[in-house]
Amino acid sequence: QVQLVESGGGLVQAGGSLSLSCAASGSILGINAMGWYRQAPGQQRELVATITSGSSTNYADSVKGRFTISRDNAKNTVYLQMNSLKPEDTAVYYCNIRTPHLAYWGQGTQVTVSS
């Protein structure tokens, strides 16, 4: 059974930093991308950052220059380093792993940025 476990969320002041981790257990074959999404109350879930099997990255315009996505293939883990955090970054962050036919989601971790 595949399970994605997230960690690293919390409360931070504007301008601060947080690092999120998402570790996948179980057998996952054919991963083509890993990523992070976020959802604020009353808002649609939006893409934050993705990293492909070829290690190419993509970021939402709102986080470019502030967030960095990375992966550790040996540990089947994806990370999100978040710097210069803003109150508008406040949301529940979900990690995601995609295969050609399936998508797996983490349980979500709360990130709250105070002004």
DSSP file (Angstrom, degrees, kcal/mol; ACC not computed):
  #  RESIDUE AA STRUCTURE BP1 BP2  ACC     N-H-->O    O-->H-N    N-H-->O    O-->H-N    TCO  KAPPA ALPHA  PHI   PSI    X-CA   Y-CA   Z-CA
    1    1 A Q              0   0    0      0, 0.0     2,-0.4     0, 0.0    24,-0.0   0.000 360.0 360.0 360.0 133.2    0.0    0.0    0.0
    2    2 A V        +     0   0    0     24,-0.1     2,-0.4    25,-0.1    24,-0.2  -0.674 360.0 175.7 -87.3 135.3    1.3    3.4   -1.0
    3    3 A Q  E     -A   25   0A   0     22,-1.7    22,-2.9    -2,-0.4     2,-0.5  -0.996  18.3-156.1-141.7 134.5    1.4    6.1    1.6
    4    4 A L  E     -A   24   0A   0    101,-0.4   103,-0.6    -2,-0.4     2,-0.5  -0.955  12.1-165.9-111.6 123.2    2.7    9.7    1.5
    5    5 A V  E     -A   23   0A   0     18,-2.5    18,-2.3    -2,-0.5     2,-0.3  -0.943   4.9-160.5-115.3 120.4    3.6   11.3    4.8
    6    6 A E  E     +A   22   0A   0     -2,-0.5     2,-0.3    16,-0.2    16,-0.2  -0.667  14.3 167.6 -98.9 152.8    4.2   15.0    5.0
    7    7 A S  E     +A   21   0A   0     14,-2.1    14,-2.5    -2,-0.3   102,-0.1  -0.977  41.3  66.1-153.5 162.0    6.1   17.0    7.6
    8    8 A G        +     0   0    0      1,-0.3    11,-0.4    -2,-0.3    14,-0.0   0.326  59.9 132.6 109.5  -6.5    7.5   20.4    8.3
    9    9 A G        +     0   0    0     12,-0.1    -1,-0.3     9,-0.1     2,-0.3  -0.213  24.5 117.0 -70.6 167.8    4.5   22.6    8.4
   10   10 A G  E     -d  111   0B   0    100,-0.9   102,-2.7    99,-0.1     2,-0.5  -0.991  60.7 -52.0 165.5-165.7    4.0   25.2   11.1
   11   11 A L  E     +d  112   0B   0     -2,-0.3     2,-0.3   100,-0.2   102,-0.2  -0.892  51.8 164.6-107.2 130.7    3.6   28.8   12.1
   12   12 A V  E     -d  113   0B   0    100,-2.5   102,-2.3    -2,-0.5     2,-0.2  -0.986  34.8-111.1-144.6 151.5    6.2   31.4   10.9
   13   13 A Q  E >   -d  114   0B   0     -2,-0.3     3,-2.3   100,-0.2    72,-0.2  -0.482  51.8 -81.0 -79.2 153.8    6.4   35.1   10.7
   14   14 A A  T 3  S+     0   0    0    100,-2.4    72,-0.2     1,-0.3    -1,-0.1  -0.271 120.4  29.4 -53.3 136.4    6.5   36.9    7.3
   15   15 A G  T 3  S+     0   0    0     70,-3.0    69,-0.6     1,-0.3    -1,-0.3   0.254  99.9 113.5  92.4 -11.0   10.0   36.8    5.9
   16   16 A G    <   -     0   0    0     -3,-2.3    69,-2.3    69,-0.2     2,-0.3  -0.084  59.0-120.2 -83.9-173.1   10.8   33.5    7.6
   17   17 A S        -     0   0    0     66,-0.2     2,-0.3    67,-0.2    66,-0.2  -0.936  21.0-179.1-133.3 151.6   11.4   30.1    6.2
   18   18 A L  E     - B   0  82A   0     64,-2.1    64,-3.2    -2,-0.3     2,-0.4  -0.978  14.6-148.1-142.5 153.5   10.0   26.6    6.4
   19   19 A S  E     - B   0  81A   0    -11,-0.4     2,-0.3    -2,-0.3    62,-0.2  -0.990  12.5-159.9-126.3 125.0   11.0   23.3    4.8
   20   20 A L  E     - B   0  80A   0     60,-2.8    60,-2.2    -2,-0.4     2,-0.3  -0.783   4.9-166.9-103.2 145.9    8.5   20.6    3.9
   21   21 A S  E     -AB   7  79A   0    -14,-2.5   -14,-2.1    -2,-0.3     2,-0.4  -0.966   7.6-169.9-129.7 148.7    9.2   17.0    3.3
   22   22 A C  E     -AB   6  78A   0     56,-1.8    56,-2.2    -2,-0.3     2,-0.5  -0.929   7.7-169.3-140.1 113.2    7.1   14.2    1.8
   23   23 A A  E     -AB   5  77A   0    -18,-2.3   -18,-2.5    -2,-0.4     2,-0.5  -0.895   9.4-149.7-108.6 129.3    8.2   10.6    2.1
   24   24 A A  E     -A    4   0A   0     52,-2.4     2,-0.3    -2,-0.5   -20,-0.2  -0.834  10.5-167.5-100.5 130.6    6.5    7.9    0.1
   25   25 A S  E     +A    3   0A   0    -22,-2.9   -22,-1.7    -2,-0.5     2,-0.1  -0.793  50.0  38.6-110.9 159.9    6.3    4.3    1.4
   26   26 A G  S    S-     0   0    0     -2,-0.3     2,-0.6   -24,-0.2   -24,-0.1  -0.244 100.8 -47.6  89.3 174.8    5.3    1.3   -0.6
   27   27 A S        +     0   0    0     -2,-0.1     2,-0.5     2,-0.0   -25,-0.1  -0.735  52.9 176.6 -90.8 122.5    6.1    0.4   -4.2
   28   28 A I        -     0   0    0     -2,-0.6     2,-0.4    -4,-0.1     3,-0.3  -0.985   9.1-167.8-125.6 119.4    5.5    3.1   -6.8
   29   29 A L        +     0   0    0     -2,-0.5    -2,-0.0     1,-0.2     0, 0.0  -0.840  61.9  15.9-109.2 143.2    6.5    2.3  -10.3
   30   30 A G        -     0   0    0     -2,-0.4     2,-0.3     1,-0.2    -1,-0.2   0.852  69.9-174.6  72.8  37.2    6.8    4.7  -13.2
   31   31 A I        +     0   0    0     -3,-0.3    68,-0.2     1,-0.2    -1,-0.2  -0.476  11.8 172.4 -65.0 127.0    6.9    8.0  -11.4
   32   32 A N        +     0   0    0     66,-2.7    21,-1.5     1,-0.4     2,-0.3   0.595  62.2   5.1-110.0 -16.5    6.9   10.8  -13.9
   33   33 A A  E     -FE  52  98B   0     65,-1.3    65,-2.7    19,-0.3    -1,-0.4  -0.972  50.4-160.4-163.6 150.2    6.6   13.8  -11.6
   34   34 A M  E     +FE  51  97B   0     17,-2.6    17,-3.0    -2,-0.3     2,-0.3  -0.950  28.7 155.4-125.7 151.8    6.4   14.9   -8.0
   35   35 A G  E     -FE  50  96B   0     61,-2.5    61,-2.4    -2,-0.3     2,-0.4  -0.972  36.1-115.0-163.7 177.3    5.0   18.1   -6.8
   36   36 A W  E     -FE  49  95B   0     13,-2.8    12,-2.8    -2,-0.3    13,-1.6  -0.986  24.2-179.1-127.0 136.3    3.4   20.4   -4.2
   37   37 A Y  E     -FE  47  94B   0     57,-3.0    57,-3.0    -2,-0.4     2,-0.3  -0.864   8.5-157.4-124.5 162.2    0.0   21.9   -4.2
   38   38 A R  E     -FE  46  93B   0      8,-2.3     8,-2.8    -2,-0.3     2,-0.4  -0.985   6.1-164.2-142.4 155.3   -1.7   24.2   -1.7
   39   39 A Q  E     - E   0  92B   0     53,-2.0    53,-2.2    -2,-0.3     6,-0.1  -0.955   4.9-162.2-143.4 119.1   -5.3   25.1   -0.8
   40   40 A A    >   -     0   0    0     -2,-0.4     3,-2.4     4,-0.3    51,-0.1  -0.620  47.3 -74.4 -92.5 158.0   -6.4   28.1    1.2
   41   41 A P  T 3  S+     0   0    0      0, 0.0    -1,-0.1     0, 0.0     3,-0.1  -0.277 120.3   6.1 -54.8 130.7   -9.8   28.2    2.8
   42   42 A G  T 3  S+     0   0    0      1,-0.3     2,-0.3    -3,-0.1    -3,-0.0   0.516 112.2 108.4  74.8   5.0  -12.5   28.9    0.2
   43   43 A Q  S <  S-     0   0    0     -3,-2.4    -1,-0.3     1,-0.0     2,-0.2  -0.763  73.0-106.4-114.4 158.7   -9.9   28.6   -2.6
   44   44 A Q        -     0   0    0     -2,-0.3    -4,-0.3    -3,-0.1     2,-0.2  -0.549  45.4 -97.1 -78.0 146.0   -9.3   26.1   -5.3
   45   45 A R        -     0   0    0     -2,-0.2     2,-0.3    -6,-0.1    -6,-0.2  -0.448  49.6-165.0 -63.2 133.1   -6.3   23.8   -4.9
   46   46 A E  E     -F   38   0B   0     -8,-2.8    -8,-2.3    -2,-0.2     2,-0.2  -0.901  22.6-105.5-126.6 151.9   -3.4   25.3   -6.9
   47   47 A L  E     +F   37   0B   0     -2,-0.3   -10,-0.2   -10,-0.2     3,-0.1  -0.539  31.8 174.6 -72.8 135.9   -0.1   24.0   -8.2
   48   48 A V  E     -     0   0B   0    -12,-2.8    12,-2.5     1,-0.4     2,-0.3   0.786  62.5 -22.5-104.4 -53.0    3.0   25.4   -6.3
   49   49 A A  E     -FG  36  59B   0    -13,-1.6   -13,-2.8    10,-0.2    -1,-0.4  -0.984  53.3-164.5-161.0 149.1    5.9   23.5   -7.8
   50   50 A T  E     -FG  35  58B   0      8,-2.2     8,-1.9    -2,-0.3     2,-0.4  -0.957   3.9-163.1-135.2 156.2    6.7   20.3   -9.7
   51   51 A I  E     -FG  34  57B   0    -17,-3.0   -17,-2.6    -2,-0.3     6,-0.2  -0.983  17.0-145.7-139.4 129.3    9.8   18.3  -10.5
   52   52 A T  E >   -F   33   0B   0      4,-2.3     3,-2.0    -2,-0.4   -19,-0.3  -0.271  33.6 -98.1 -88.5 174.4    9.9   15.7  -13.2
   53   53 A S  T 3  S+     0   0    0    -21,-1.5   -20,-0.1     1,-0.3    -1,-0.1   0.759 127.9  54.9 -62.8 -24.4   11.8   12.4  -13.4
   54   54 A G  T 3  S-     0   0    0    -22,-0.3    -1,-0.3     2,-0.1     3,-0.1   0.339 119.8-113.6 -88.9   6.0   14.3   14.3  -15.5
   55   55 A S    <   +     0   0    0     -3,-2.0     2,-0.3     1,-0.3    -2,-0.1   0.626  66.2 146.2  71.6  17.1   14.7   16.9  -12.7
   56   56 A S        -     0   0    0      1,-0.0    -4,-2.3     2,-0.0     2,-0.3  -0.642  35.3-148.5 -78.2 145.3   13.2   19.8  -14.6
   57   57 A T  E     -G   51   0B   0     -2,-0.3     2,-0.3    -6,-0.2    -6,-0.2  -0.811  16.9-169.2-120.1 155.8   11.2   22.1  -12.4
   58   58 A N  E     -G   50   0B   0     -8,-1.9    -8,-2.2    -2,-0.3     2,-0.4  -0.994   8.8-169.7-143.5 137.6    8.2   24.3  -12.7
   59   59 A Y  E     -G   49   0B   0     -2,-0.3   -10,-0.2   -10,-0.2     2,-0.1  -0.946  29.0-108.8-129.2 146.8    7.0   27.0  -10.3
   60   60 A A    >>  -     0   0    0    -12,-2.5     3,-1.8    -2,-0.4     4,-1.0  -0.466  36.9-118.1 -63.2 145.0    3.9   29.1   -9.9
   61   61 A D  T 34 S+     0   0    0      1,-0.3     3,-0.4     2,-0.2    -1,-0.1   0.835 111.8  63.0 -56.3 -33.1    4.7   32.7  -10.6
   62   62 A S  T 34 S+     0   0    0      1,-0.2    -1,-0.3     3,-0.0   -14,-0.0   0.675 111.7  34.5 -69.0 -17.0    3.7   33.7   -7.1
   63   63 A V  T X> S+     0   0    0     -3,-1.8     3,-2.3   -15,-0.2     4,-2.1   0.458  82.1 127.8-117.3  -4.0    6.5   31.6   -5.6
   64   64 A K  T 3< S+     0   0    0     -4,-1.0     4,-0.1    -3,-0.4    -3,-0.0  -0.291  80.2  16.6 -58.0 134.9    9.3   31.9   -8.1
   65   65 A G  T 34 S+     0   0    0      2,-0.4    -1,-0.3     1,-0.1     3,-0.1   0.276 125.4  59.7  85.9 -11.3   12.6   33.0   -6.6
   66   66 A R  T <4 S+     0   0    0     -3,-2.3    17,-2.0     1,-0.2     2,-0.3   0.702  97.1  52.6-115.8 -34.8   11.3   32.1   -3.1
   67   67 A F  E  <  -C   82   0A   0     -4,-2.1    -2,-0.4    15,-0.2     2,-0.4  -0.792  58.8-165.5-108.6 148.8   10.6   28.4   -3.1
   68   68 A T  E     -C   81   0A   0     13,-2.4    13,-2.9    -2,-0.3     2,-0.4  -0.989   4.9-157.8-134.7 125.9   12.8   25.5   -4.2
   69   69 A I  E     +C   80   0A   0     -2,-0.4     2,-0.3    11,-0.2    11,-0.2  -0.816  20.8 162.9-100.8 142.4   11.6   22.0   -5.0
   70   70 A S  E     -C   79   0A   0      9,-1.6     9,-2.9    -2,-0.4     2,-0.3  -0.942  18.9-148.9-149.2 169.0   13.9   19.0   -4.9
   71   71 A R  E     -C   78   0A   0     -2,-0.3     2,-0.5     7,-0.2     7,-0.2  -0.976  12.1-150.6-143.5 155.6   13.8   15.3   -4.6
   72   72 A D  E  >> -C   77   0A   0      5,-2.8     5,-1.9    -2,-0.3     4,-0.8  -0.920  12.1-170.0-125.4 101.1   15.8   12.3   -3.3
   73   73 A N  T >45S+     0   0    0     -2,-0.5     3,-0.5     1,-0.2    -1,-0.1   0.859  84.3  57.2 -63.1 -36.8   15.2    9.3   -5.5
   74   74 A A  T 345S+     0   0    0      1,-0.2    -1,-0.2     2,-0.1    -2,-0.0   0.854 116.7  35.4 -63.3 -34.2   16.9    6.9   -3.1
   75   75 A K  T 345S-     0   0    0     -3,-0.5   -51,-0.3     2,-0.1    -1,-0.2   0.426 104.2-128.2 -98.0  -0.8   14.6    7.9   -0.3
   76   76 A N  T <<5 +     0   0    0     -4,-0.8   -52,-2.4    -3,-0.5     2,-0.4   0.926  63.4 138.8  52.1  48.8   11.5    8.4   -2.5
   77   77 A T  E   < -BC  23  72A   0     -5,-1.9    -5,-2.8   -54,-0.2     2,-0.4  -0.953  42.1-159.4-129.6 141.8   11.1   11.9   -0.9
   78   78 A V  E     -BC  22  71A   0    -56,-2.2   -56,-1.8    -2,-0.4     2,-0.3  -0.956  14.2-161.9-120.3 142.7   10.2   15.3   -2.3
   79   79 A Y  E     -BC  21  70A   0     -9,-2.9    -9,-1.6    -2,-0.4     2,-0.4  -0.833  12.9-159.7-122.7 156.7   11.1   18.5   -0.5
   80   80 A L  E     -BC  20  69A   0    -60,-2.2   -60,-2.8    -2,-0.3     2,-0.6  -0.904   7.4-162.5-137.5 110.4    9.9   22.1   -0.7
   81   81 A Q  E     -BC  19  68A   0    -13,-2.9   -13,-2.4    -2,-0.4     2,-0.5  -0.830  11.8-165.5 -90.8 123.1   12.2   24.8    0.7
   82   82 A M  E     +BC  18  67A   0    -64,-3.2   -64,-2.1    -2,-0.6     2,-0.3  -0.947  11.2 173.6-117.9 116.7   10.2   28.0    1.3
   83   83 A N        +     0   0    0    -17,-2.0   -66,-0.2    -2,-0.5   -67,-0.2  -0.771  59.7  22.7-116.9 163.0   12.0   31.3    1.9
   84   84 A S  S    S-     0   0    0    -69,-0.6    -1,-0.2    -2,-0.3   -67,-0.2   0.902  84.8-159.1  49.6  49.0   10.8   34.9    2.3
   85   85 A L        -     0   0    0    -69,-2.3   -70,-3.0    -3,-0.2   -69,-0.2  -0.241   8.4-158.8 -65.3 145.9    7.3   33.6    3.3
   86   86 A K    >   -     0   0    0    -72,-0.2     3,-2.2   -71,-0.1     4,-0.3  -0.850  31.4-110.5-120.7 156.0    4.3   35.9    2.9
   87   87 A P  G >  S+     0   0    0      0, 0.0     3,-1.9     0, 0.0    26,-0.3   0.842 116.7  64.0 -55.2 -33.1    0.9   35.8    4.6
   88   88 A E  G 3  S+     0   0    0      1,-0.3   -48,-0.0   -48,-0.0    -3,-0.0   0.580  88.5  69.7 -70.6  -7.4   -0.6   34.9    1.2
   89   89 A D  G <  S+     0   0    0     -3,-2.2    -1,-0.3    24,-0.0     2,-0.2   0.552  70.6 120.6 -80.3  -8.4    1.4   31.7    1.4
   90   90 A T    <   +     0   0    0     -3,-1.9     2,-0.3    -4,-0.3    22,-0.2  -0.389  40.7 105.2 -60.8 123.9   -0.8   30.5    4.2
   91   91 A A  E    S- H   0 111B   0     20,-1.9    20,-2.6    -2,-0.2     2,-0.6  -0.966  76.1 -79.4-178.1 171.9   -2.6   27.3    3.1
   92   92 A V  E     -EH  39 110B   0    -53,-2.2   -53,-2.0    -2,-0.3     2,-0.5  -0.874  47.9-146.6 -89.7 127.0   -2.6   23.5    3.5
   93   93 A Y  E     -EH  38 109B   0     16,-2.9    16,-1.9    -2,-0.6     2,-0.4  -0.836  14.0-168.6-102.7 131.0    0.2   22.1    1.4
   94   94 A Y  E     -E   37   0B   0    -57,-3.0   -57,-3.0    -2,-0.5     2,-0.2  -0.956  12.3-142.3-119.5 132.2   -0.2   18.7   -0.2
   95   95 A C  E     -E   36   0B   0     -2,-0.4    11,-2.2   -59,-0.2     2,-0.4  -0.632  20.0-163.4 -89.0 156.9    2.5   16.6   -1.9
   96   96 A N  E     -EI  35 105B   0    -61,-2.4   -61,-2.5    -2,-0.2     2,-0.4  -0.999  14.4-166.8-144.0 138.8    1.7   14.7   -5.0
   97   97 A I  E     -EI  34 104B   0      7,-2.0     7,-2.7    -2,-0.4     2,-0.4  -0.998  14.8-160.8-127.0 129.8    3.3   11.9   -7.0
   98   98 A R  E     +EI  33 103B   0    -65,-2.7   -66,-2.7    -2,-0.4   -65,-1.3  -0.912  11.9 178.7-116.6 137.3    2.1   11.1  -10.5
   99   99 A T        -     0   0    0      3,-3.0   -68,-0.2    -2,-0.4   -69,-0.1  -0.698  53.5 -88.2-115.6 175.0    2.5    7.9  -12.5
  100  100 A P  S    S+     0   0    0      0, 0.0   -70,-0.1     0, 0.0   -69,-0.1   0.796 125.3  15.8 -56.4 -26.1    1.2    7.4  -16.0
  101  101 A H  S    S+     0   0    0      1,-0.1     2,-0.3     0, 0.0    -3,-0.0   0.520 122.1  49.6-126.3  -8.6   -2.1    6.1  -14.6
  102  102 A L        -     0   0    0      2,-0.0    -3,-3.0     0, 0.0     2,-0.4  -0.941  52.4-155.9-136.2 154.3   -2.3    7.1  -10.9
  103  103 A A  E     -I   98   0B   0     -2,-0.3     2,-0.4    -5,-0.2    -5,-0.2  -0.998  11.7-160.2-128.0 136.2   -1.9   10.1   -8.6
  104  104 A Y  E     -I   97   0B   0     -7,-2.7    -7,-2.0    -2,-0.4     2,-0.4  -0.915   7.0-160.3-117.0 143.0   -1.0    9.8   -5.0
  105  105 A W  E     -I   96   0B   0     -2,-0.4  -101,-0.4    -9,-0.2    -9,-0.2  -0.941  12.5-130.6-125.8 143.5   -1.6   12.6   -2.4
  106  106 A G        -     0   0    0    -11,-2.2  -101,-0.2    -2,-0.4     3,-0.1  -0.269  34.4-105.2 -77.7 175.0   -0.2   13.3    1.0
  107  107 A Q        -     0   0    0   -103,-0.6   -13,-0.1     1,-0.1  -102,-0.1   0.622  62.0-110.6 -80.2 -12.7   -2.4   14.1    4.0
  108  108 A G        -     0   0    0    -15,-0.1     2,-0.4     1,-0.1   -14,-0.2   0.222  23.1-136.2  93.7 142.6   -1.6   17.8    3.9
  109  109 A T  E     - H   0  93B   0    -16,-1.9   -16,-2.9  -102,-0.1     2,-0.3  -1.000  20.5-120.4-136.0 135.2    0.3   20.0    6.3
  110  110 A Q  E     - H   0  92B   0     -2,-0.4  -100,-0.9   -18,-0.2     2,-0.5  -0.568  23.3-171.9 -80.3 129.8   -0.7   23.4    7.5
  111  111 A V  E     -dH  10  91B   0    -20,-2.6   -20,-1.9    -2,-0.3     2,-0.5  -0.989   6.0-176.8-118.0 121.7    1.6   26.4    6.8
  112  112 A T  E     -d   11   0B   0   -102,-2.7  -100,-2.5    -2,-0.5     2,-0.6  -0.980   6.7-168.2-123.6 125.0    0.6   29.6    8.5
  113  113 A V  E     -d   12   0B   0     -2,-0.5  -100,-0.2   -26,-0.3     2,-0.2  -0.953  10.4-155.1-115.3 117.8    2.5   32.9    7.9
  114  114 A S  E      d   13   0B   0   -102,-2.3  -100,-2.4    -2,-0.6    -2,-0.0  -0.602 360.0 360.0 -91.8 152.7    1.7   35.8   10.2
  115  115 A S              0   0    0     -2,-0.2    -1,-0.1  -102,-0.2  -102,-0.1   0.447 360.0 360.0 -86.3 360.0    2.2   39.4    9.3
